[in-house]
Amino acid sequence: LAEDAAFEILVNATPLGREAGAPLPDVPAGAWGRARLAVDLNYAPLVTAFLQAARRAGARTLNGLGMLIHQACLGAAWLIDRDPAAAESYEEDFWRAAREVVAGSDPWTLERKA
């Protein structure tokens, strides 16, 4: 990214930031303050260092869990129904399962809290 680039959304589509202490993607320091939305396609941990940096700079954030859910719905529709139009019928179940996995978990590791 150029130091003076004009944009409203920053997207991390790399594996960087999946582990605590991992380096951030190479984003110029000034870019964080210009972004209104930061999206990290990683979904574990739920809150990555990339998203934390964006929040500190005042951007809204979104992790990759929604994308994972939608991919799962489409995959199930193709596999079970052989019809991609059926994907929406799986959404509620997949979101329920995701909430059960995440509930009571550490957002960095998704391991159950004691």
FILO-940670 format. One record per atom (N, C-alpha, C, CB): residue number from 1; residue in one letter; atom name; x, y, z. Coordinates in Angstrom, 2 decimals, decimal comma. Glycine has a CB too. Layout:
# FILO-940670
{NUM; a; CA; {X; Y; Z}}
...
//
This chain:
# FILO-940670
{1; l; N; {0,83; -1,19; 0,00}}
{1; l; CA; {0,00; 0,00; 0,00}}
{1; l; C; {0,88; 1,25; 0,00}}
{1; l; CB; {-0,95; 0,00; 1,21}}
{2; a; N; {0,47; 2,20; -0,77}}
{2; a; CA; {1,18; 3,46; -0,78}}
{2; a; C; {0,84; 4,23; 0,49}}
{2; a; CB; {0,83; 4,29; -2,05}}
{3; e; N; {1,78; 4,98; 0,97}}
{3; e; CA; {1,62; 5,73; 2,21}}
{3; e; C; {0,43; 6,70; 2,12}}
{3; e; CB; {2,91; 6,51; 2,53}}
{4; d; N; {0,15; 7,23; 0,91}}
{4; d; CA; {-0,92; 8,21; 0,76}}
{4; d; C; {-2,14; 7,65; 0,02}}
{4; d; CB; {-0,40; 9,43; 0,04}}
{5; a; N; {-2,28; 6,33; -0,02}}
{5; a; CA; {-3,39; 5,72; -0,75}}
{5; a; C; {-4,74; 6,12; -0,14}}
{5; a; CB; {-3,25; 4,19; -0,74}}
{6; a; N; {-5,73; 6,30; -1,00}}
{6; a; CA; {-7,08; 6,65; -0,53}}
{6; a; C; {-7,95; 5,41; -0,60}}
{6; a; CB; {-7,69; 7,81; -1,39}}
{7; f; N; {-8,52; 5,02; 0,52}}
{7; f; CA; {-9,39; 3,85; 0,59}}
{7; f; C; {-10,19; 3,91; 1,87}}
{7; f; CB; {-8,57; 2,53; 0,51}}
{8; e; N; {-11,25; 3,11; 1,93}}
{8; e; CA; {-12,07; 3,05; 3,12}}
{8; e; C; {-12,06; 1,68; 3,76}}
{8; e; CB; {-13,48; 3,45; 2,80}}
{9; i; N; {-11,61; 0,66; 3,05}}
{9; i; CA; {-11,62; -0,71; 3,57}}
{9; i; C; {-10,23; -1,32; 3,47}}
{9; i; CB; {-12,65; -1,57; 2,81}}
{10; l; N; {-9,78; -1,92; 4,55}}
{10; l; CA; {-8,54; -2,70; 4,56}}
{10; l; C; {-8,93; -4,17; 4,71}}
{10; l; CB; {-7,57; -2,25; 5,73}}
{11; v; N; {-8,36; -5,05; 3,90}}
{11; v; CA; {-8,67; -6,47; 3,96}}
{11; v; C; {-7,38; -7,26; 4,14}}
{11; v; CB; {-9,41; -6,93; 2,69}}
{12; n; N; {-7,36; -8,11; 5,15}}
{12; n; CA; {-6,25; -9,05; 5,34}}
{12; n; C; {-6,70; -10,40; 4,79}}
{12; n; CB; {-5,81; -9,15; 6,85}}
{13; a; N; {-6,12; -10,80; 3,67}}
{13; a; CA; {-6,43; -12,09; 3,06}}
{13; a; C; {-5,21; -13,01; 3,15}}
{13; a; CB; {-6,88; -11,92; 1,59}}
{14; t; N; {-4,35; -12,74; 4,12}}
{14; t; CA; {-3,14; -13,54; 4,33}}
{14; t; C; {-3,31; -14,36; 5,61}}
{14; t; CB; {-1,86; -12,64; 4,40}}
{15; p; N; {-2,45; -15,34; 5,84}}
{15; p; CA; {-2,51; -16,07; 7,12}}
{15; p; C; {-1,84; -15,31; 8,26}}
{15; p; CB; {-1,85; -17,42; 6,96}}
{16; l; N; {-1,26; -14,15; 7,99}}
{16; l; CA; {-0,59; -13,40; 9,05}}
{16; l; C; {-1,57; -12,99; 10,13}}
{16; l; CB; {0,10; -12,16; 8,47}}
{17; g; N; {-1,17; -13,18; 11,38}}
{17; g; CA; {-1,98; -12,76; 12,50}}
{17; g; C; {-2,81; -13,86; 13,13}}
{17; g; CB; {-2,87; -11,69; 12,07}}
{18; r; N; {-2,68; -15,08; 12,63}}
{18; r; CA; {-3,47; -16,17; 13,21}}
{18; r; C; {-2,99; -16,55; 14,59}}
{18; r; CB; {-3,42; -17,38; 12,31}}
{19; e; N; {-1,74; -16,28; 14,88}}
{19; e; CA; {-1,18; -16,67; 16,17}}
{19; e; C; {-0,82; -15,42; 16,98}}
{19; e; CB; {0,07; -17,56; 15,98}}
{20; a; N; {-1,01; -15,50; 18,29}}
{20; a; CA; {-0,65; -14,37; 19,16}}
{20; a; C; {0,82; -14,07; 18,96}}
{20; a; CB; {-0,96; -14,69; 20,66}}
{21; g; N; {1,15; -12,81; 18,82}}
{21; g; CA; {2,53; -12,38; 18,64}}
{21; g; C; {3,00; -12,43; 17,19}}
{21; g; CB; {3,42; -13,21; 19,48}}
{22; a; N; {2,16; -12,92; 16,28}}
{22; a; CA; {2,55; -12,98; 14,87}}
{22; a; C; {2,60; -11,57; 14,30}}
{22; a; CB; {1,55; -13,87; 14,06}}
{23; p; N; {3,44; -11,35; 13,30}}
{23; p; CA; {3,52; -10,00; 12,72}}
{23; p; C; {2,24; -9,65; 11,97}}
{23; p; CB; {4,73; -9,89; 11,78}}
{24; l; N; {1,97; -8,36; 11,90}}
{24; l; CA; {0,84; -7,86; 11,13}}
{24; l; C; {1,21; -7,83; 9,65}}
{24; l; CB; {0,41; -6,45; 11,62}}
{25; p; N; {0,22; -7,85; 8,77}}
{25; p; CA; {0,52; -7,59; 7,36}}
{25; p; C; {1,17; -6,22; 7,25}}
{25; p; CB; {-0,76; -7,68; 6,48}}
{26; d; N; {1,94; -6,01; 6,21}}
{26; d; CA; {2,66; -4,75; 6,02}}
{26; d; C; {1,70; -3,64; 5,60}}
{26; d; CB; {3,78; -4,92; 4,98}}
{27; v; N; {1,17; -2,94; 6,59}}
{27; v; CA; {0,23; -1,84; 6,35}}
{27; v; C; {0,90; -0,57; 6,85}}
{27; v; CB; {-1,15; -2,08; 7,08}}
{28; p; N; {1,04; 0,45; 5,98}}
{28; p; CA; {1,64; 1,71; 6,44}}
{28; p; C; {0,89; 2,27; 7,64}}
{28; p; CB; {1,66; 2,75; 5,30}}
{29; a; N; {1,62; 2,81; 8,58}}
{29; a; CA; {1,02; 3,30; 9,83}}
{29; a; C; {-0,14; 4,26; 9,59}}
{29; a; CB; {2,08; 3,98; 10,68}}
{30; g; N; {-0,04; 5,13; 8,62}}
{30; g; CA; {-1,08; 6,11; 8,35}}
{30; g; C; {-2,34; 5,51; 7,76}}
{30; g; CB; {-0,56; 7,15; 7,43}}
{31; a; N; {-2,24; 4,31; 7,21}}
{31; a; CA; {-3,40; 3,69; 6,56}}
{31; a; C; {-4,47; 3,31; 7,57}}
{31; a; CB; {-2,97; 2,45; 5,78}}
{32; w; N; {-4,07; 2,91; 8,76}}
{32; w; CA; {-5,05; 2,49; 9,76}}
{32; w; C; {-6,06; 3,58; 10,06}}
{32; w; CB; {-4,36; 2,07; 11,04}}
{33; g; N; {-5,62; 4,80; 10,15}}
{33; g; CA; {-6,51; 5,91; 10,49}}
{33; g; C; {-7,48; 6,29; 9,38}}
{33; g; CB; {-5,71; 7,09; 10,87}}
{34; r; N; {-7,17; 5,94; 8,13}}
{34; r; CA; {-8,04; 6,29; 7,01}}
{34; r; C; {-9,10; 5,22; 6,75}}
{34; r; CB; {-7,22; 6,50; 5,76}}
{35; a; N; {-8,88; 4,01; 7,21}}
{35; a; CA; {-9,82; 2,92; 6,94}}
{35; a; C; {-11,05; 3,04; 7,84}}
{35; a; CB; {-9,15; 1,55; 7,14}}
{36; r; N; {-12,22; 2,92; 7,24}}
{36; r; CA; {-13,46; 2,93; 8,02}}
{36; r; C; {-13,85; 1,52; 8,42}}
{36; r; CB; {-14,59; 3,59; 7,23}}
{37; l; N; {-13,40; 0,52; 7,64}}
{37; l; CA; {-13,71; -0,87; 7,90}}
{37; l; C; {-12,47; -1,70; 7,65}}
{37; l; CB; {-14,90; -1,37; 7,03}}
{38; a; N; {-12,19; -2,63; 8,57}}
{38; a; CA; {-11,08; -3,57; 8,39}}
{38; a; C; {-11,66; -4,98; 8,45}}
{38; a; CB; {-9,95; -3,36; 9,49}}
{39; v; N; {-11,33; -5,79; 7,45}}
{39; v; CA; {-11,84; -7,15; 7,36}}
{39; v; C; {-10,65; -8,09; 7,39}}
{39; v; CB; {-12,69; -7,37; 6,07}}
{40; d; N; {-10,68; -9,05; 8,30}}
{40; d; CA; {-9,65; -10,10; 8,35}}
{40; d; C; {-10,34; -11,40; 7,98}}
{40; d; CB; {-8,95; -10,19; 9,77}}
{41; l; N; {-9,94; -12,01; 6,89}}
{41; l; CA; {-10,60; -13,23; 6,44}}
{41; l; C; {-10,28; -14,43; 7,33}}
{41; l; CB; {-10,19; -13,54; 5,02}}
{42; n; N; {-9,34; -14,27; 8,25}}
{42; n; CA; {-9,09; -15,32; 9,23}}
{42; n; C; {-10,27; -15,36; 10,20}}
{42; n; CB; {-7,74; -15,08; 9,99}}
{43; y; N; {-10,61; -16,53; 10,66}}
{43; y; CA; {-11,72; -16,66; 11,61}}
{43; y; C; {-11,29; -17,28; 12,93}}
{43; y; CB; {-12,82; -17,50; 11,00}}
{44; a; N; {-10,04; -17,68; 13,03}}
{44; a; CA; {-9,50; -18,17; 14,30}}
{44; a; C; {-8,07; -17,69; 14,39}}
{44; a; CB; {-9,58; -19,75; 14,41}}
{45; p; N; {-7,81; -16,84; 15,35}}
{45; p; CA; {-8,68; -16,39; 16,43}}
{45; p; C; {-9,76; -15,44; 15,91}}
{45; p; CB; {-7,86; -15,72; 17,52}}
{46; l; N; {-10,80; -15,30; 16,69}}
{46; l; CA; {-11,89; -14,40; 16,30}}
{46; l; C; {-11,44; -12,95; 16,24}}
{46; l; CB; {-13,05; -14,54; 17,27}}
{47; v; N; {-10,53; -12,58; 17,13}}
{47; v; CA; {-9,99; -11,22; 17,16}}
{47; v; C; {-8,49; -11,33; 16,91}}
{47; v; CB; {-10,30; -10,49; 18,53}}
{48; t; N; {-8,06; -10,96; 15,72}}
{48; t; CA; {-6,65; -11,05; 15,35}}
{48; t; C; {-5,93; -9,75; 15,70}}
{48; t; CB; {-6,50; -11,36; 13,84}}
{49; a; N; {-4,63; -9,77; 15,63}}
{49; a; CA; {-3,84; -8,56; 15,86}}
{49; a; C; {-4,20; -7,50; 14,81}}
{49; a; CB; {-2,32; -8,87; 15,82}}
{50; f; N; {-4,49; -7,92; 13,60}}
{50; f; CA; {-4,91; -7,01; 12,53}}
{50; f; C; {-6,18; -6,27; 12,95}}
{50; f; CB; {-5,14; -7,80; 11,20}}
{51; l; N; {-7,17; -7,01; 13,45}}
{51; l; CA; {-8,42; -6,38; 13,87}}
{51; l; C; {-8,22; -5,49; 15,08}}
{51; l; CB; {-9,47; -7,44; 14,17}}
{52; q; N; {-7,37; -5,90; 16,00}}
{52; q; CA; {-7,09; -5,06; 17,17}}
{52; q; C; {-6,47; -3,73; 16,75}}
{52; q; CB; {-6,17; -5,78; 18,15}}
{53; a; N; {-5,51; -3,79; 15,82}}
{53; a; CA; {-4,86; -2,56; 15,35}}
{53; a; C; {-5,88; -1,65; 14,67}}
{53; a; CB; {-3,70; -2,90; 14,37}}
{54; a; N; {-6,77; -2,24; 13,90}}
{54; a; CA; {-7,80; -1,44; 13,22}}
{54; a; C; {-8,75; -0,79; 14,22}}
{54; a; CB; {-8,59; -2,32; 12,23}}
{55; r; N; {-9,14; -1,54; 15,25}}
{55; r; CA; {-10,03; -0,97; 16,27}}
{55; r; C; {-9,37; 0,18; 17,01}}
{55; r; CB; {-10,46; -2,06; 17,27}}
{56; r; N; {-8,09; 0,00; 17,33}}
{56; r; CA; {-7,36; 1,09; 18,01}}
{56; r; C; {-7,34; 2,35; 17,17}}
{56; r; CB; {-5,92; 0,65; 18,33}}
{57; a; N; {-7,35; 2,19; 15,85}}
{57; a; CA; {-7,33; 3,34; 14,94}}
{57; a; C; {-8,73; 3,88; 14,67}}
{57; a; CB; {-6,66; 2,97; 13,63}}
{58; g; N; {-9,76; 3,23; 15,22}}
{58; g; CA; {-11,12; 3,72; 15,08}}
{58; g; C; {-11,93; 3,09; 13,96}}
{58; g; CB; {-11,07; 5,16; 14,86}}
{59; a; N; {-11,42; 2,05; 13,32}}
{59; a; CA; {-12,17; 1,40; 12,24}}
{59; a; C; {-13,13; 0,36; 12,80}}
{59; a; CB; {-11,20; 0,74; 11,23}}
{60; r; N; {-14,22; 0,13; 12,10}}
{60; r; CA; {-15,10; -0,99; 12,40}}
{60; r; C; {-14,40; -2,24; 11,90}}
{60; r; CB; {-16,53; -0,83; 11,74}}
{61; t; N; {-14,69; -3,39; 12,49}}
{61; t; CA; {-13,97; -4,61; 12,12}}
{61; t; C; {-14,91; -5,77; 11,85}}
{61; t; CB; {-12,99; -4,99; 13,22}}
{62; l; N; {-14,43; -6,71; 11,06}}
{62; l; CA; {-15,19; -7,89; 10,71}}
{62; l; C; {-14,20; -9,03; 10,51}}
{62; l; CB; {-16,05; -7,65; 9,43}}
{63; n; N; {-14,47; -10,18; 11,16}}
{63; n; CA; {-13,58; -11,33; 10,96}}
{63; n; C; {-14,15; -12,25; 9,88}}
{63; n; CB; {-13,40; -12,11; 12,28}}
{64; g; N; {-13,46; -13,33; 9,60}}
{64; g; CA; {-13,83; -14,21; 8,51}}
{64; g; C; {-14,85; -15,28; 8,83}}
{64; g; CB; {-12,64; -14,85; 8,00}}
{65; l; N; {-15,42; -15,26; 10,04}}
{65; l; CA; {-16,35; -16,32; 10,42}}
{65; l; C; {-17,59; -16,34; 9,51}}
{65; l; CB; {-16,78; -16,14; 11,87}}
{66; g; N; {-18,11; -15,19; 9,17}}
{66; g; CA; {-19,28; -15,14; 8,28}}
{66; g; C; {-18,99; -15,76; 6,92}}
{66; g; CB; {-19,73; -13,69; 8,11}}
{67; m; N; {-17,80; -15,49; 6,39}}
{67; m; CA; {-17,44; -16,08; 5,11}}
{67; m; C; {-17,37; -17,61; 5,22}}
{67; m; CB; {-16,10; -15,52; 4,61}}
{68; l; N; {-16,79; -18,09; 6,33}}
{68; l; CA; {-16,72; -19,53; 6,55}}
{68; l; C; {-18,12; -20,15; 6,60}}
{68; l; CB; {-15,96; -19,83; 7,85}}
{69; i; N; {-19,04; -19,50; 7,30}}
{69; i; CA; {-20,41; -20,00; 7,42}}
{69; i; C; {-21,06; -20,07; 6,03}}
{69; i; CB; {-21,24; -19,10; 8,37}}
{70; h; N; {-20,91; -19,02; 5,25}}
{70; h; CA; {-21,54; -19,00; 3,93}}
{70; h; C; {-20,93; -20,05; 3,01}}
{70; h; CB; {-21,41; -17,61; 3,31}}
{71; q; N; {-19,63; -20,27; 3,12}}
{71; q; CA; {-19,00; -21,34; 2,33}}
{71; q; C; {-19,53; -22,70; 2,76}}
{71; q; CB; {-17,46; -21,29; 2,47}}
{72; a; N; {-19,71; -22,90; 4,06}}
{72; a; CA; {-20,24; -24,17; 4,56}}
{72; a; C; {-21,66; -24,39; 4,06}}
{72; a; CB; {-20,20; -24,20; 6,10}}
{73; c; N; {-22,47; -23,34; 4,06}}
{73; c; CA; {-23,85; -23,46; 3,58}}
{73; c; C; {-23,88; -23,86; 2,11}}
{73; c; CB; {-24,61; -22,13; 3,79}}
{74; l; N; {-23,06; -23,21; 1,32}}
{74; l; CA; {-23,03; -23,53; -0,11}}
{74; l; C; {-22,52; -24,95; -0,34}}
{74; l; CB; {-22,14; -22,52; -0,86}}
{75; g; N; {-21,49; -25,35; 0,42}}
{75; g; CA; {-20,98; -26,71; 0,30}}
{75; g; C; {-22,02; -27,75; 0,67}}
{75; g; CB; {-19,76; -26,88; 1,18}}
{76; a; N; {-22,75; -27,51; 1,73}}
{76; a; CA; {-23,80; -28,44; 2,15}}
{76; a; C; {-24,91; -28,50; 1,09}}
{76; a; CB; {-24,39; -28,02; 3,51}}
{77; a; N; {-25,26; -27,36; 0,54}}
{77; a; CA; {-26,31; -27,34; -0,48}}
{77; a; C; {-25,91; -28,15; -1,71}}
{77; a; CB; {-26,62; -25,90; -0,88}}
{78; w; N; {-24,66; -28,00; -2,12}}
{78; w; CA; {-24,18; -28,77; -3,27}}
{78; w; C; {-24,12; -30,26; -2,94}}
{78; w; CB; {-22,80; -28,27; -3,72}}
{79; l; N; {-23,59; -30,58; -1,78}}
{79; l; CA; {-23,37; -31,98; -1,41}}
{79; l; C; {-24,68; -32,72; -1,11}}
{79; l; CB; {-22,46; -32,05; -0,19}}
{80; i; N; {-25,55; -32,09; -0,35}}
{80; i; CA; {-26,77; -32,76; 0,11}}
{80; i; C; {-27,92; -32,59; -0,87}}
{80; i; CB; {-27,18; -32,22; 1,47}}
{81; d; N; {-28,12; -31,36; -1,33}}
{81; d; CA; {-29,27; -31,06; -2,18}}
{81; d; C; {-28,94; -31,02; -3,67}}
{81; d; CB; {-29,85; -29,75; -1,77}}
{82; r; N; {-27,66; -30,94; -3,98}}
{82; r; CA; {-27,21; -30,77; -5,37}}
{82; r; C; {-27,84; -29,52; -6,00}}
{82; r; CB; {-27,57; -32,01; -6,20}}
{83; d; N; {-28,07; -28,51; -5,13}}
{83; d; CA; {-28,71; -27,28; -5,57}}
{83; d; C; {-28,18; -26,11; -4,76}}
{83; d; CB; {-30,26; -27,38; -5,44}}
{84; p; N; {-27,38; -25,23; -5,36}}
{84; p; CA; {-26,81; -24,11; -4,60}}
{84; p; C; {-27,87; -23,17; -4,03}}
{84; p; CB; {-25,87; -23,33; -5,47}}
{85; a; N; {-29,06; -23,17; -4,62}}
{85; a; CA; {-30,13; -22,31; -4,11}}
{85; a; C; {-30,58; -22,73; -2,71}}
{85; a; CB; {-31,33; -22,34; -5,07}}
{86; a; N; {-30,25; -23,94; -2,31}}
{86; a; CA; {-30,64; -24,43; -0,98}}
{86; a; C; {-29,70; -23,95; 0,12}}
{86; a; CB; {-30,69; -25,95; -0,97}}
{87; a; N; {-28,65; -23,23; -0,23}}
{87; a; CA; {-27,64; -22,81; 0,75}}
{87; a; C; {-28,26; -22,04; 1,92}}
{87; a; CB; {-26,59; -21,95; 0,08}}
{88; e; N; {-29,20; -21,18; 1,62}}
{88; e; CA; {-29,81; -20,35; 2,67}}
{88; e; C; {-30,49; -21,19; 3,74}}
{88; e; CB; {-30,81; -19,38; 2,06}}
{89; s; N; {-30,98; -22,37; 3,37}}
{89; s; CA; {-31,69; -23,21; 4,33}}
{89; s; C; {-30,77; -23,77; 5,42}}
{89; s; CB; {-32,37; -24,36; 3,60}}
{90; y; N; {-29,46; -23,72; 5,20}}
{90; y; CA; {-28,51; -24,25; 6,18}}
{90; y; C; {-27,94; -23,17; 7,10}}
{90; y; CB; {-27,38; -24,93; 5,47}}
{91; e; N; {-28,17; -21,92; 6,76}}
{91; e; CA; {-27,50; -20,82; 7,46}}
{91; e; C; {-27,79; -20,80; 8,96}}
{91; e; CB; {-27,93; -19,52; 6,86}}
{92; e; N; {-29,02; -20,90; 9,36}}
{92; e; CA; {-29,36; -20,85; 10,79}}
{92; e; C; {-28,66; -21,96; 11,57}}
{92; e; CB; {-30,89; -20,96; 10,98}}
{93; d; N; {-28,63; -23,16; 11,02}}
{93; d; CA; {-27,98; -24,29; 11,71}}
{93; d; C; {-26,48; -24,09; 11,84}}
{93; d; CB; {-28,26; -25,59; 10,97}}
{94; f; N; {-25,84; -23,60; 10,78}}
{94; f; CA; {-24,40; -23,39; 10,85}}
{94; f; C; {-24,05; -22,26; 11,82}}
{94; f; CB; {-23,84; -23,07; 9,46}}
{95; w; N; {-24,84; -21,18; 11,83}}
{95; w; CA; {-24,59; -20,10; 12,80}}
{95; w; C; {-24,80; -20,60; 14,22}}
{95; w; CB; {-25,52; -18,89; 12,52}}
{96; r; N; {-25,81; -21,42; 14,45}}
{96; r; CA; {-26,04; -21,98; 15,79}}
{96; r; C; {-24,83; -22,81; 16,22}}
{96; r; CB; {-27,34; -22,85; 15,81}}
{97; a; N; {-24,34; -23,64; 15,34}}
{97; a; CA; {-23,17; -24,48; 15,66}}
{97; a; C; {-21,95; -23,60; 15,94}}
{97; a; CB; {-22,87; -25,45; 14,50}}
{98; a; N; {-21,76; -22,55; 15,17}}
{98; a; CA; {-20,62; -21,65; 15,39}}
{98; a; C; {-20,73; -20,97; 16,75}}
{98; a; CB; {-20,53; -20,59; 14,28}}
{99; r; N; {-21,94; -20,53; 17,11}}
{99; r; CA; {-22,11; -19,88; 18,42}}
{99; r; C; {-21,81; -20,85; 19,55}}
{99; r; CB; {-23,54; -19,32; 18,56}}
{100; e; N; {-22,18; -22,11; 19,40}}
{100; e; CA; {-21,89; -23,12; 20,43}}
{100; e; C; {-20,40; -23,33; 20,58}}
{100; e; CB; {-22,58; -24,44; 20,09}}
{101; v; N; {-19,68; -23,33; 19,48}}
{101; v; CA; {-18,23; -23,52; 19,53}}
{101; v; C; {-17,57; -22,32; 20,19}}
{101; v; CB; {-17,66; -23,73; 18,11}}
{102; v; N; {-18,03; -21,13; 19,85}}
{102; v; CA; {-17,40; -19,90; 20,34}}
{102; v; C; {-17,78; -19,58; 21,78}}
{102; v; CB; {-17,79; -18,74; 19,44}}
{103; a; N; {-18,98; -19,93; 22,21}}
{103; a; CA; {-19,45; -19,59; 23,56}}
{103; a; C; {-18,51; -20,14; 24,61}}
{103; a; CB; {-20,87; -20,14; 23,78}}
{104; g; N; {-18,08; -19,26; 25,50}}
{104; g; CA; {-17,21; -19,67; 26,59}}
{104; g; C; {-15,78; -19,96; 26,17}}
{104; g; CB; {-17,76; -20,87; 27,24}}
{105; s; N; {-15,42; -19,56; 24,95}}
{105; s; CA; {-14,07; -19,81; 24,46}}
{105; s; C; {-13,22; -18,56; 24,52}}
{105; s; CB; {-14,11; -20,34; 23,03}}
{106; d; N; {-11,93; -18,76; 24,62}}
{106; d; CA; {-10,97; -17,68; 24,52}}
{106; d; C; {-10,97; -17,22; 23,06}}
{106; d; CB; {-9,53; -18,14; 24,99}}
{107; p; N; {-11,21; -15,93; 22,76}}
{107; p; CA; {-11,28; -15,49; 21,37}}
{107; p; C; {-9,96; -15,63; 20,61}}
{107; p; CB; {-11,72; -14,07; 21,32}}
{108; w; N; {-8,85; -15,75; 21,33}}
{108; w; CA; {-7,57; -15,91; 20,65}}
{108; w; C; {-7,31; -17,34; 20,24}}
{108; w; CB; {-6,44; -15,43; 21,55}}
{109; t; N; {-7,78; -18,30; 20,99}}
{109; t; CA; {-7,45; -19,69; 20,70}}
{109; t; C; {-8,66; -20,55; 20,38}}
{109; t; CB; {-6,72; -20,27; 21,86}}
{110; l; N; {-9,85; -20,08; 20,73}}
{110; l; CA; {-11,10; -20,82; 20,64}}
{110; l; C; {-11,11; -22,04; 21,54}}
{110; l; CB; {-11,35; -21,24; 19,20}}
{111; e; N; {-10,15; -22,10; 22,48}}
{111; e; CA; {-10,16; -23,18; 23,47}}
{111; e; C; {-11,15; -22,82; 24,57}}
{111; e; CB; {-8,73; -23,43; 24,05}}
{112; r; N; {-11,79; -23,82; 25,12}}
{112; r; CA; {-12,76; -23,60; 26,19}}
{112; r; C; {-12,08; -23,01; 27,40}}
{112; r; CB; {-13,47; -24,90; 26,57}}
{113; k; N; {-12,73; -21,99; 27,98}}
{113; k; CA; {-12,23; -21,40; 29,24}}
{113; k; C; {-12,61; -22,32; 30,38}}
{113; k; CB; {-12,80; -19,96; 29,46}}
{114; a; N; {-11,74; -22,41; 31,36}}
{114; a; CA; {-12,02; -23,28; 32,50}}
{114; a; C; {-13,05; -22,68; 33,42}}
{114; a; CB; {-10,74; -23,56; 33,28}}
//
